[in-house]
Amino acid sequence: MNKNVGGIDRMVRIGAGVTLLALAATGVVGPWGYLGVVPLATGLMGWCPAYLPFGISSCKAR
């Protein structure tokens, strides 16, 4: 499992995930907000399964 999510992409995913989870936990948005766990997890792992079929990587080239 090679990393395919880099730098800014990771920060945006983590921020969006935390925001959605916080909004869901406080009742501002409905239960759908708990889907924020997906961008949070992909941001923390640095790997996104949706990128695989398209060969996308936001990591810097080595």
PDBQT receptor file of N, H, CA, C and O in Angstrom, charges set to zero:
ATOM      1  N   MET A   1       0.854  -1.174   0.000  1.00  0.00    +0.000 N 
ATOM      2  CA  MET A   1       0.000   0.000   0.000  1.00  0.00    +0.000 C 
ATOM      3  C   MET A   1       0.900   1.237   0.000  1.00  0.00    +0.000 C 
ATOM      4  O   MET A   1       1.321   1.702   1.059  1.00  0.00    +0.000 OA
ATOM      5  N   ASN A   2       1.188   1.759  -1.173  1.00  0.00    +0.000 N 
ATOM      6  H   ASN A   2       0.846   1.381  -2.033  1.00  0.00    +0.000 HD
ATOM      7  CA  ASN A   2       2.009   2.960  -1.297  1.00  0.00    +0.000 C 
ATOM      8  C   ASN A   2       1.168   4.198  -1.060  1.00  0.00    +0.000 C 
ATOM      9  O   ASN A   2      -0.017   4.231  -1.392  1.00  0.00    +0.000 OA
ATOM     10  N   LYS A   3       1.781   5.203  -0.489  1.00  0.00    +0.000 N 
ATOM     11  H   LYS A   3       2.743   5.176  -0.219  1.00  0.00    +0.000 HD
ATOM     12  CA  LYS A   3       1.053   6.450  -0.251  1.00  0.00    +0.000 C 
ATOM     13  C   LYS A   3       0.753   7.129  -1.581  1.00  0.00    +0.000 C 
ATOM     14  O   LYS A   3       1.596   7.168  -2.477  1.00  0.00    +0.000 OA
ATOM     15  N   ASN A   4      -0.466   7.665  -1.697  1.00  0.00    +0.000 N 
ATOM     16  H   ASN A   4      -1.151   7.634  -0.969  1.00  0.00    +0.000 HD
ATOM     17  CA  ASN A   4      -0.836   8.391  -2.902  1.00  0.00    +0.000 C 
ATOM     18  C   ASN A   4      -1.531   9.718  -2.569  1.00  0.00    +0.000 C 
ATOM     19  O   ASN A   4      -2.072  10.381  -3.454  1.00  0.00    +0.000 OA
ATOM     20  N   VAL A   5      -1.513  10.095  -1.292  1.00  0.00    +0.000 N 
ATOM     21  H   VAL A   5      -1.074   9.557  -0.573  1.00  0.00    +0.000 HD
ATOM     22  CA  VAL A   5      -2.092  11.366  -0.854  1.00  0.00    +0.000 C 
ATOM     23  C   VAL A   5      -0.975  12.154  -0.180  1.00  0.00    +0.000 C 
ATOM     24  O   VAL A   5      -0.410  11.710   0.820  1.00  0.00    +0.000 OA
ATOM     25  N   GLY A   6      -0.662  13.314  -0.724  1.00  0.00    +0.000 N 
ATOM     26  H   GLY A   6      -1.121  13.675  -1.536  1.00  0.00    +0.000 HD
ATOM     27  CA  GLY A   6       0.456  14.078  -0.176  1.00  0.00    +0.000 C 
ATOM     28  C   GLY A   6       0.056  15.426   0.372  1.00  0.00    +0.000 C 
ATOM     29  O   GLY A   6      -1.079  15.874   0.204  1.00  0.00    +0.000 OA
ATOM     30  N   GLY A   7       0.992  16.060   1.022  1.00  0.00    +0.000 N 
ATOM     31  H   GLY A   7       1.914  15.697   1.159  1.00  0.00    +0.000 HD
ATOM     32  CA  GLY A   7       0.965  17.397   1.587  1.00  0.00    +0.000 C 
ATOM     33  C   GLY A   7      -0.354  18.104   1.797  1.00  0.00    +0.000 C 
ATOM     34  O   GLY A   7      -1.078  17.830   2.754  1.00  0.00    +0.000 OA
ATOM     35  N   ILE A   8      -0.660  19.015   0.895  1.00  0.00    +0.000 N 
ATOM     36  H   ILE A   8      -0.073  19.238   0.117  1.00  0.00    +0.000 HD
ATOM     37  CA  ILE A   8      -1.854  19.853   1.019  1.00  0.00    +0.000 C 
ATOM     38  C   ILE A   8      -3.117  18.996   0.962  1.00  0.00    +0.000 C 
ATOM     39  O   ILE A   8      -4.077  19.254   1.688  1.00  0.00    +0.000 OA
ATOM     40  N   ASP A   9      -3.118  17.990   0.110  1.00  0.00    +0.000 N 
ATOM     41  H   ASP A   9      -2.338  17.781  -0.480  1.00  0.00    +0.000 HD
ATOM     42  CA  ASP A   9      -4.265  17.081  -0.005  1.00  0.00    +0.000 C 
ATOM     43  C   ASP A   9      -4.565  16.437   1.350  1.00  0.00    +0.000 C 
ATOM     44  O   ASP A   9      -5.726  16.340   1.747  1.00  0.00    +0.000 OA
ATOM     45  N   ARG A  10      -3.533  16.004   2.051  1.00  0.00    +0.000 N 
ATOM     46  H   ARG A  10      -2.590  16.083   1.728  1.00  0.00    +0.000 HD
ATOM     47  CA  ARG A  10      -3.714  15.389   3.373  1.00  0.00    +0.000 C 
ATOM     48  C   ARG A  10      -4.286  16.390   4.366  1.00  0.00    +0.000 C 
ATOM     49  O   ARG A  10      -5.211  16.071   5.112  1.00  0.00    +0.000 OA
ATOM     50  N   MET A  11      -3.734  17.605   4.374  1.00  0.00    +0.000 N 
ATOM     51  H   MET A  11      -2.982  17.864   3.768  1.00  0.00    +0.000 HD
ATOM     52  CA  MET A  11      -4.212  18.620   5.319  1.00  0.00    +0.000 C 
ATOM     53  C   MET A  11      -5.677  18.955   5.080  1.00  0.00    +0.000 C 
ATOM     54  O   MET A  11      -6.449  19.087   6.030  1.00  0.00    +0.000 OA
ATOM     55  N   VAL A  12      -6.063  19.092   3.813  1.00  0.00    +0.000 N 
ATOM     56  H   VAL A  12      -5.436  18.985   3.042  1.00  0.00    +0.000 HD
ATOM     57  CA  VAL A  12      -7.455  19.410   3.476  1.00  0.00    +0.000 C 
ATOM     58  C   VAL A  12      -8.375  18.267   3.899  1.00  0.00    +0.000 C 
ATOM     59  O   VAL A  12      -9.445  18.505   4.461  1.00  0.00    +0.000 OA
ATOM     60  N   ARG A  13      -7.968  17.040   3.634  1.00  0.00    +0.000 N 
ATOM     61  H   ARG A  13      -7.099  16.847   3.178  1.00  0.00    +0.000 HD
ATOM     62  CA  ARG A  13      -8.783  15.879   4.014  1.00  0.00    +0.000 C 
ATOM     63  C   ARG A  13      -8.961  15.799   5.529  1.00  0.00    +0.000 C 
ATOM     64  O   ARG A  13     -10.069  15.577   6.017  1.00  0.00    +0.000 OA
ATOM     65  N   ILE A  14      -7.873  15.978   6.267  1.00  0.00    +0.000 N 
ATOM     66  H   ILE A  14      -6.972  16.158   5.870  1.00  0.00    +0.000 HD
ATOM     67  CA  ILE A  14      -7.947  15.911   7.729  1.00  0.00    +0.000 C 
ATOM     68  C   ILE A  14      -8.830  17.033   8.265  1.00  0.00    +0.000 C 
ATOM     69  O   ILE A  14      -9.668  16.800   9.137  1.00  0.00    +0.000 OA
ATOM     70  N   GLY A  15      -8.648  18.248   7.748  1.00  0.00    +0.000 N 
ATOM     71  H   GLY A  15      -7.967  18.436   7.039  1.00  0.00    +0.000 HD
ATOM     72  CA  GLY A  15      -9.472  19.379   8.179  1.00  0.00    +0.000 C 
ATOM     73  C   GLY A  15     -10.944  19.168   7.883  1.00  0.00    +0.000 C 
ATOM     74  O   GLY A  15     -11.798  19.436   8.728  1.00  0.00    +0.000 OA
ATOM     75  N   ALA A  16     -11.242  18.686   6.680  1.00  0.00    +0.000 N 
ATOM     76  H   ALA A  16     -10.548  18.468   5.993  1.00  0.00    +0.000 HD
ATOM     77  CA  ALA A  16     -12.635  18.442   6.301  1.00  0.00    +0.000 C 
ATOM     78  C   ALA A  16     -13.244  17.329   7.149  1.00  0.00    +0.000 C 
ATOM     79  O   ALA A  16     -14.395  17.423   7.576  1.00  0.00    +0.000 OA
ATOM     80  N   GLY A  17     -12.474  16.287   7.387  1.00  0.00    +0.000 N 
ATOM     81  H   GLY A  17     -11.539  16.210   7.040  1.00  0.00    +0.000 HD
ATOM     82  CA  GLY A  17     -12.971  15.177   8.196  1.00  0.00    +0.000 C 
ATOM     83  C   GLY A  17     -13.273  15.589   9.624  1.00  0.00    +0.000 C 
ATOM     84  O   GLY A  17     -14.326  15.251  10.165  1.00  0.00    +0.000 OA
ATOM     85  N   VAL A  18     -12.350  16.321  10.235  1.00  0.00    +0.000 N 
ATOM     86  H   VAL A  18     -11.495  16.596   9.795  1.00  0.00    +0.000 HD
ATOM     87  CA  VAL A  18     -12.555  16.780  11.613  1.00  0.00    +0.000 C 
ATOM     88  C   VAL A  18     -13.749  17.722  11.686  1.00  0.00    +0.000 C 
ATOM     89  O   VAL A  18     -14.553  17.640  12.615  1.00  0.00    +0.000 OA
ATOM     90  N   THR A  19     -13.865  18.618  10.707  1.00  0.00    +0.000 N 
ATOM     91  H   THR A  19     -13.211  18.685   9.953  1.00  0.00    +0.000 HD
ATOM     92  CA  THR A  19     -14.980  19.568  10.684  1.00  0.00    +0.000 C 
ATOM     93  C   THR A  19     -16.317  18.842  10.568  1.00  0.00    +0.000 C 
ATOM     94  O   THR A  19     -17.246  19.125  11.326  1.00  0.00    +0.000 OA
ATOM     95  N   LEU A  20     -16.417  17.916   9.630  1.00  0.00    +0.000 N 
ATOM     96  H   LEU A  20     -15.663  17.687   9.014  1.00  0.00    +0.000 HD
ATOM     97  CA  LEU A  20     -17.668  17.164   9.461  1.00  0.00    +0.000 C 
ATOM     98  C   LEU A  20     -18.028  16.370  10.709  1.00  0.00    +0.000 C 
ATOM     99  O   LEU A  20     -19.189  16.341  11.117  1.00  0.00    +0.000 OA
ATOM    100  N   LEU A  21     -17.040  15.730  11.313  1.00  0.00    +0.000 N 
ATOM    101  H   LEU A  21     -16.097  15.754  10.982  1.00  0.00    +0.000 HD
ATOM    102  CA  LEU A  21     -17.310  14.958  12.531  1.00  0.00    +0.000 C 
ATOM    103  C   LEU A  21     -17.754  15.862  13.674  1.00  0.00    +0.000 C 
ATOM    104  O   LEU A  21     -18.658  15.507  14.430  1.00  0.00    +0.000 OA
ATOM    105  N   ALA A  22     -17.128  17.022  13.805  1.00  0.00    +0.000 N 
ATOM    106  H   ALA A  22     -16.393  17.311  13.191  1.00  0.00    +0.000 HD
ATOM    107  CA  ALA A  22     -17.510  17.959  14.868  1.00  0.00    +0.000 C 
ATOM    108  C   ALA A  22     -18.929  18.480  14.647  1.00  0.00    +0.000 C 
ATOM    109  O   ALA A  22     -19.709  18.584  15.594  1.00  0.00    +0.000 OA
ATOM    110  N   LEU A  23     -19.262  18.807  13.398  1.00  0.00    +0.000 N 
ATOM    111  H   LEU A  23     -18.629  18.722  12.629  1.00  0.00    +0.000 HD
ATOM    112  CA  LEU A  23     -20.607  19.293  13.094  1.00  0.00    +0.000 C 
ATOM    113  C   LEU A  23     -21.657  18.213  13.352  1.00  0.00    +0.000 C 
ATOM    114  O   LEU A  23     -22.748  18.509  13.838  1.00  0.00    +0.000 OA
ATOM    115  N   ALA A  24     -21.330  16.974  13.029  1.00  0.00    +0.000 N 
ATOM    116  H   ALA A  24     -20.443  16.733  12.634  1.00  0.00    +0.000 HD
ATOM    117  CA  ALA A  24     -22.270  15.875  13.275  1.00  0.00    +0.000 C 
ATOM    118  C   ALA A  24     -22.422  15.622  14.773  1.00  0.00    +0.000 C 
ATOM    119  O   ALA A  24     -23.528  15.379  15.256  1.00  0.00    +0.000 OA
ATOM    120  N   ALA A  25     -21.321  15.678  15.498  1.00  0.00    +0.000 N 
ATOM    121  H   ALA A  25     -20.423  15.875  15.106  1.00  0.00    +0.000 HD
ATOM    122  CA  ALA A  25     -21.358  15.411  16.941  1.00  0.00    +0.000 C 
ATOM    123  C   ALA A  25     -22.143  16.474  17.701  1.00  0.00    +0.000 C 
ATOM    124  O   ALA A  25     -22.765  16.179  18.721  1.00  0.00    +0.000 OA
ATOM    125  N   THR A  26     -22.117  17.710  17.205  1.00  0.00    +0.000 N 
ATOM    126  H   THR A  26     -21.612  17.950  16.376  1.00  0.00    +0.000 HD
ATOM    127  CA  THR A  26     -22.840  18.792  17.884  1.00  0.00    +0.000 C 
ATOM    128  C   THR A  26     -24.263  18.951  17.372  1.00  0.00    +0.000 C 
ATOM    129  O   THR A  26     -25.012  19.783  17.883  1.00  0.00    +0.000 OA
ATOM    130  N   GLY A  27     -24.648  18.166  16.370  1.00  0.00    +0.000 N 
ATOM    131  H   GLY A  27     -24.039  17.490  15.954  1.00  0.00    +0.000 HD
ATOM    132  CA  GLY A  27     -26.014  18.203  15.868  1.00  0.00    +0.000 C 
ATOM    133  C   GLY A  27     -26.282  19.284  14.839  1.00  0.00    +0.000 C 
ATOM    134  O   GLY A  27     -27.434  19.505  14.468  1.00  0.00    +0.000 OA
ATOM    135  N   VAL A  28     -25.243  19.963  14.369  1.00  0.00    +0.000 N 
ATOM    136  H   VAL A  28     -24.306  19.783  14.670  1.00  0.00    +0.000 HD
ATOM    137  CA  VAL A  28     -25.425  21.008  13.358  1.00  0.00    +0.000 C 
ATOM    138  C   VAL A  28     -25.837  20.384  12.029  1.00  0.00    +0.000 C 
ATOM    139  O   VAL A  28     -26.701  20.913  11.330  1.00  0.00    +0.000 OA
ATOM    140  N   VAL A  29     -25.224  19.274  11.687  1.00  0.00    +0.000 N 
ATOM    141  H   VAL A  29     -24.522  18.844  12.255  1.00  0.00    +0.000 HD
ATOM    142  CA  VAL A  29     -25.622  18.524  10.490  1.00  0.00    +0.000 C 
ATOM    143  C   VAL A  29     -26.130  17.171  10.956  1.00  0.00    +0.000 C 
ATOM    144  O   VAL A  29     -25.888  16.765  12.093  1.00  0.00    +0.000 OA
ATOM    145  N   GLY A  30     -26.820  16.491  10.095  1.00  0.00    +0.000 N 
ATOM    146  H   GLY A  30     -27.017  16.820   9.171  1.00  0.00    +0.000 HD
ATOM    147  CA  GLY A  30     -27.385  15.193  10.457  1.00  0.00    +0.000 C 
ATOM    148  C   GLY A  30     -26.327  14.107  10.542  1.00  0.00    +0.000 C 
ATOM    149  O   GLY A  30     -25.127  14.384  10.527  1.00  0.00    +0.000 OA
ATOM    150  N   PRO A  31     -26.785  12.880  10.631  1.00  0.00    +0.000 N 
ATOM    151  CA  PRO A  31     -25.878  11.741  10.750  1.00  0.00    +0.000 C 
ATOM    152  C   PRO A  31     -24.933  11.568   9.560  1.00  0.00    +0.000 C 
ATOM    153  O   PRO A  31     -23.894  10.918   9.680  1.00  0.00    +0.000 OA
ATOM    154  N   TRP A  32     -25.287  12.145   8.422  1.00  0.00    +0.000 N 
ATOM    155  H   TRP A  32     -26.131  12.673   8.324  1.00  0.00    +0.000 HD
ATOM    156  CA  TRP A  32     -24.408  12.061   7.260  1.00  0.00    +0.000 C 
ATOM    157  C   TRP A  32     -23.053  12.694   7.538  1.00  0.00    +0.000 C 
ATOM    158  O   TRP A  32     -22.069  12.360   6.878  1.00  0.00    +0.000 OA
ATOM    159  N   GLY A  33     -22.989  13.588   8.489  1.00  0.00    +0.000 N 
ATOM    160  H   GLY A  33     -23.789  13.859   9.025  1.00  0.00    +0.000 HD
ATOM    161  CA  GLY A  33     -21.723  14.232   8.837  1.00  0.00    +0.000 C 
ATOM    162  C   GLY A  33     -20.684  13.255   9.348  1.00  0.00    +0.000 C 
ATOM    163  O   GLY A  33     -19.484  13.528   9.293  1.00  0.00    +0.000 OA
ATOM    164  N   TYR A  34     -21.147  12.106   9.849  1.00  0.00    +0.000 N 
ATOM    165  H   TYR A  34     -22.121  11.884   9.893  1.00  0.00    +0.000 HD
ATOM    166  CA  TYR A  34     -20.202  11.102  10.343  1.00  0.00    +0.000 C 
ATOM    167  C   TYR A  34     -19.409  10.454   9.210  1.00  0.00    +0.000 C 
ATOM    168  O   TYR A  34     -18.454   9.718   9.461  1.00  0.00    +0.000 OA
ATOM    169  N   LEU A  35     -19.800  10.722   7.973  1.00  0.00    +0.000 N 
ATOM    170  H   LEU A  35     -20.576  11.320   7.770  1.00  0.00    +0.000 HD
ATOM    171  CA  LEU A  35     -18.993  10.271   6.839  1.00  0.00    +0.000 C 
ATOM    172  C   LEU A  35     -17.653  11.007   6.797  1.00  0.00    +0.000 C 
ATOM    173  O   LEU A  35     -16.774  10.664   6.006  1.00  0.00    +0.000 OA
ATOM    174  N   GLY A  36     -17.505  12.006   7.643  1.00  0.00    +0.000 N 
ATOM    175  H   GLY A  36     -18.219  12.284   8.286  1.00  0.00    +0.000 HD
ATOM    176  CA  GLY A  36     -16.233  12.717   7.764  1.00  0.00    +0.000 C 
ATOM    177  C   GLY A  36     -15.102  11.806   8.190  1.00  0.00    +0.000 C 
ATOM    178  O   GLY A  36     -13.932  12.174   8.085  1.00  0.00    +0.000 OA
ATOM    179  N   VAL A  37     -15.442  10.620   8.670  1.00  0.00    +0.000 N 
ATOM    180  H   VAL A  37     -16.393  10.321   8.756  1.00  0.00    +0.000 HD
ATOM    181  CA  VAL A  37     -14.413   9.660   9.054  1.00  0.00    +0.000 C 
ATOM    182  C   VAL A  37     -13.628   9.187   7.820  1.00  0.00    +0.000 C 
ATOM    183  O   VAL A  37     -12.466   8.799   7.944  1.00  0.00    +0.000 OA
ATOM    184  N   VAL A  38     -14.242   9.216   6.648  1.00  0.00    +0.000 N 
ATOM    185  H   VAL A  38     -15.185   9.531   6.547  1.00  0.00    +0.000 HD
ATOM    186  CA  VAL A  38     -13.572   8.761   5.424  1.00  0.00    +0.000 C 
ATOM    187  C   VAL A  38     -12.421   9.695   5.044  1.00  0.00    +0.000 C 
ATOM    188  O   VAL A  38     -11.290   9.226   4.919  1.00  0.00    +0.000 OA
ATOM    189  N   PRO A  39     -12.664  11.010   4.855  1.00  0.00    +0.000 N 
ATOM    190  CA  PRO A  39     -11.521  11.866   4.533  1.00  0.00    +0.000 C 
ATOM    191  C   PRO A  39     -10.504  11.932   5.672  1.00  0.00    +0.000 C 
ATOM    192  O   PRO A  39      -9.306  12.070   5.422  1.00  0.00    +0.000 OA
ATOM    193  N   LEU A  40     -10.963  11.836   6.904  1.00  0.00    +0.000 N 
ATOM    194  H   LEU A  40     -11.936  11.725   7.106  1.00  0.00    +0.000 HD
ATOM    195  CA  LEU A  40     -10.038  11.844   8.035  1.00  0.00    +0.000 C 
ATOM    196  C   LEU A  40      -9.117  10.624   7.966  1.00  0.00    +0.000 C 
ATOM    197  O   LEU A  40      -7.902  10.752   8.122  1.00  0.00    +0.000 OA
ATOM    198  N   ALA A  41      -9.685   9.462   7.735  1.00  0.00    +0.000 N 
ATOM    199  H   ALA A  41     -10.672   9.359   7.608  1.00  0.00    +0.000 HD
ATOM    200  CA  ALA A  41      -8.880   8.233   7.665  1.00  0.00    +0.000 C 
ATOM    201  C   ALA A  41      -7.918   8.251   6.483  1.00  0.00    +0.000 C 
ATOM    202  O   ALA A  41      -6.750   7.891   6.630  1.00  0.00    +0.000 OA
ATOM    203  N   THR A  42      -8.397   8.668   5.311  1.00  0.00    +0.000 N 
ATOM    204  H   THR A  42      -9.345   8.960   5.191  1.00  0.00    +0.000 HD
ATOM    205  CA  THR A  42      -7.511   8.690   4.145  1.00  0.00    +0.000 C 
ATOM    206  C   THR A  42      -6.409   9.730   4.316  1.00  0.00    +0.000 C 
ATOM    207  O   THR A  42      -5.288   9.531   3.849  1.00  0.00    +0.000 OA
ATOM    208  N   GLY A  43      -6.721  10.829   4.977  1.00  0.00    +0.000 N 
ATOM    209  H   GLY A  43      -7.632  10.991   5.356  1.00  0.00    +0.000 HD
ATOM    210  CA  GLY A  43      -5.694  11.835   5.242  1.00  0.00    +0.000 C 
ATOM    211  C   GLY A  43      -4.655  11.351   6.230  1.00  0.00    +0.000 C 
ATOM    212  O   GLY A  43      -3.463  11.599   6.051  1.00  0.00    +0.000 OA
ATOM    213  N   LEU A  44      -5.093  10.666   7.266  1.00  0.00    +0.000 N 
ATOM    214  H   LEU A  44      -6.061  10.464   7.412  1.00  0.00    +0.000 HD
ATOM    215  CA  LEU A  44      -4.156  10.151   8.267  1.00  0.00    +0.000 C 
ATOM    216  C   LEU A  44      -3.295   9.015   7.710  1.00  0.00    +0.000 C 
ATOM    217  O   LEU A  44      -2.109   8.919   8.026  1.00  0.00    +0.000 OA
ATOM    218  N   MET A  45      -3.892   8.157   6.881  1.00  0.00    +0.000 N 
ATOM    219  H   MET A  45      -4.855   8.235   6.623  1.00  0.00    +0.000 HD
ATOM    220  CA  MET A  45      -3.138   7.039   6.302  1.00  0.00    +0.000 C 
ATOM    221  C   MET A  45      -2.260   7.481   5.137  1.00  0.00    +0.000 C 
ATOM    222  O   MET A  45      -1.232   6.863   4.860  1.00  0.00    +0.000 OA
ATOM    223  N   GLY A  46      -2.667   8.557   4.453  1.00  0.00    +0.000 N 
ATOM    224  H   GLY A  46      -3.502   9.059   4.678  1.00  0.00    +0.000 HD
ATOM    225  CA  GLY A  46      -1.916   8.994   3.276  1.00  0.00    +0.000 C 
ATOM    226  C   GLY A  46      -2.193   8.133   2.057  1.00  0.00    +0.000 C 
ATOM    227  O   GLY A  46      -1.411   8.125   1.105  1.00  0.00    +0.000 OA
ATOM    228  N   TRP A  47      -3.294   7.415   2.083  1.00  0.00    +0.000 N 
ATOM    229  H   TRP A  47      -3.929   7.421   2.855  1.00  0.00    +0.000 HD
ATOM    230  CA  TRP A  47      -3.644   6.512   0.994  1.00  0.00    +0.000 C 
ATOM    231  C   TRP A  47      -5.133   6.581   0.719  1.00  0.00    +0.000 C 
ATOM    232  O   TRP A  47      -5.943   6.484   1.641  1.00  0.00    +0.000 OA
ATOM    233  N   CYS A  48      -5.499   6.748  -0.548  1.00  0.00    +0.000 N 
ATOM    234  H   CYS A  48      -4.841   6.827  -1.297  1.00  0.00    +0.000 HD
ATOM    235  CA  CYS A  48      -6.903   6.840  -0.934  1.00  0.00    +0.000 C 
ATOM    236  C   CYS A  48      -7.209   5.758  -1.970  1.00  0.00    +0.000 C 
ATOM    237  O   CYS A  48      -6.623   5.764  -3.053  1.00  0.00    +0.000 OA
ATOM    238  N   PRO A  49      -8.121   4.826  -1.657  1.00  0.00    +0.000 N 
ATOM    239  CA  PRO A  49      -8.441   3.764  -2.606  1.00  0.00    +0.000 C 
ATOM    240  C   PRO A  49      -9.109   4.284  -3.882  1.00  0.00    +0.000 C 
ATOM    241  O   PRO A  49      -9.018   3.636  -4.925  1.00  0.00    +0.000 OA
ATOM    242  N   ALA A  50      -9.771   5.425  -3.821  1.00  0.00    +0.000 N 
ATOM    243  H   ALA A  50      -9.845   5.951  -2.973  1.00  0.00    +0.000 HD
ATOM    244  CA  ALA A  50     -10.430   5.981  -5.011  1.00  0.00    +0.000 C 
ATOM    245  C   ALA A  50      -9.412   6.481  -6.038  1.00  0.00    +0.000 C 
ATOM    246  O   ALA A  50      -9.740   6.604  -7.218  1.00  0.00    +0.000 OA
ATOM    247  N   TYR A  51      -8.193   6.766  -5.610  1.00  0.00    +0.000 N 
ATOM    248  H   TYR A  51      -7.927   6.666  -4.651  1.00  0.00    +0.000 HD
ATOM    249  CA  TYR A  51      -7.154   7.226  -6.533  1.00  0.00    +0.000 C 
ATOM    250  C   TYR A  51      -6.573   6.072  -7.360  1.00  0.00    +0.000 C 
ATOM    251  O   TYR A  51      -6.065   6.301  -8.458  1.00  0.00    +0.000 OA
ATOM    252  N   LEU A  52      -6.640   4.852  -6.853  1.00  0.00    +0.000 N 
ATOM    253  H   LEU A  52      -7.052   4.667  -5.961  1.00  0.00    +0.000 HD
ATOM    254  CA  LEU A  52      -5.993   3.710  -7.503  1.00  0.00    +0.000 C 
ATOM    255  C   LEU A  52      -6.444   3.455  -8.941  1.00  0.00    +0.000 C 
ATOM    256  O   LEU A  52      -5.585   3.356  -9.818  1.00  0.00    +0.000 OA
ATOM    257  N   PRO A  53      -7.745   3.344  -9.233  1.00  0.00    +0.000 N 
ATOM    258  CA  PRO A  53      -8.148   3.026 -10.604  1.00  0.00    +0.000 C 
ATOM    259  C   PRO A  53      -7.731   4.086 -11.624  1.00  0.00    +0.000 C 
ATOM    260  O   PRO A  53      -7.596   3.795 -12.813  1.00  0.00    +0.000 OA
ATOM    261  N   PHE A  54      -7.531   5.305 -11.154  1.00  0.00    +0.000 N 
ATOM    262  H   PHE A  54      -7.640   5.541 -10.189  1.00  0.00    +0.000 HD
ATOM    263  CA  PHE A  54      -7.184   6.397 -12.058  1.00  0.00    +0.000 C 
ATOM    264  C   PHE A  54      -5.689   6.679 -12.090  1.00  0.00    +0.000 C 
ATOM    265  O   PHE A  54      -5.235   7.505 -12.882  1.00  0.00    +0.000 OA
ATOM    266  N   GLY A  55      -4.919   6.011 -11.246  1.00  0.00    +0.000 N 
ATOM    267  H   GLY A  55      -5.288   5.339 -10.603  1.00  0.00    +0.000 HD
ATOM    268  CA  GLY A  55      -3.475   6.219 -11.205  1.00  0.00    +0.000 C 
ATOM    269  C   GLY A  55      -3.089   7.596 -10.698  1.00  0.00    +0.000 C 
ATOM    270  O   GLY A  55      -2.036   8.118 -11.065  1.00  0.00    +0.000 OA
ATOM    271  N   ILE A  56      -3.928   8.190  -9.859  1.00  0.00    +0.000 N 
ATOM    272  H   ILE A  56      -4.783   7.765  -9.561  1.00  0.00    +0.000 HD
ATOM    273  CA  ILE A  56      -3.682   9.537  -9.350  1.00  0.00    +0.000 C 
ATOM    274  C   ILE A  56      -2.814   9.461  -8.102  1.00  0.00    +0.000 C 
ATOM    275  O   ILE A  56      -2.956   8.550  -7.287  1.00  0.00    +0.000 OA
ATOM    276  N   SER A  57      -1.918  10.425  -7.963  1.00  0.00    +0.000 N 
ATOM    277  H   SER A  57      -1.803  11.165  -8.625  1.00  0.00    +0.000 HD
ATOM    278  CA  SER A  57      -1.129  10.566  -6.747  1.00  0.00    +0.000 C 
ATOM    279  C   SER A  57      -0.842  12.044  -6.548  1.00  0.00    +0.000 C 
ATOM    280  O   SER A  57      -0.400  12.727  -7.472  1.00  0.00    +0.000 OA
ATOM    281  N   SER A  58      -1.096  12.538  -5.339  1.00  0.00    +0.000 N 
ATOM    282  H   SER A  58      -1.455  11.984  -4.588  1.00  0.00    +0.000 HD
ATOM    283  CA  SER A  58      -0.792  13.936  -5.051  1.00  0.00    +0.000 C 
ATOM    284  C   SER A  58       0.517  14.056  -4.268  1.00  0.00    +0.000 C 
ATOM    285  O   SER A  58       0.860  15.130  -3.772  1.00  0.00    +0.000 OA
ATOM    286  N   CYS A  59       1.245  12.934  -4.163  1.00  0.00    +0.000 N 
ATOM    287  H   CYS A  59       0.966  12.062  -4.565  1.00  0.00    +0.000 HD
ATOM    288  CA  CYS A  59       2.559  12.957  -3.519  1.00  0.00    +0.000 C 
ATOM    289  C   CYS A  59       3.581  13.549  -4.482  1.00  0.00    +0.000 C 
ATOM    290  O   CYS A  59       3.449  13.443  -5.701  1.00  0.00    +0.000 OA
ATOM    291  N   LYS A  60       4.597  14.173  -3.905  1.00  0.00    +0.000 N 
ATOM    292  H   LYS A  60       4.704  14.259  -2.914  1.00  0.00    +0.000 HD
ATOM    293  CA  LYS A  60       5.664  14.719  -4.736  1.00  0.00    +0.000 C 
ATOM    294  C   LYS A  60       6.448  13.577  -5.372  1.00  0.00    +0.000 C 
ATOM    295  O   LYS A  60       6.657  12.532  -4.757  1.00  0.00    +0.000 OA
ATOM    296  N   ALA A  61       6.876  13.794  -6.612  1.00  0.00    +0.000 N 
ATOM    297  H   ALA A  61       6.705  14.644  -7.112  1.00  0.00    +0.000 HD
ATOM    298  CA  ALA A  61       7.693  12.791  -7.303  1.00  0.00    +0.000 C 
ATOM    299  C   ALA A  61       9.073  12.742  -6.663  1.00  0.00    +0.000 C 
ATOM    300  O   ALA A  61       9.633  13.769  -6.278  1.00  0.00    +0.000 OA
ATOM    301  N   ARG A  62       9.602  11.546  -6.559  1.00  0.00    +0.000 N 
ATOM    302  H   ARG A  62       9.147  10.713  -6.872  1.00  0.00    +0.000 HD
ATOM    303  CA  ARG A  62      10.925  11.395  -5.939  1.00  0.00    +0.000 C 
ATOM    304  C   ARG A  62      12.000  11.397  -6.969  1.00  0.00    +0.000 C 
ATOM    305  O   ARG A  62      13.178  11.280  -6.633  1.00  0.00    +0.000 OA
TER     306      ARG A  62
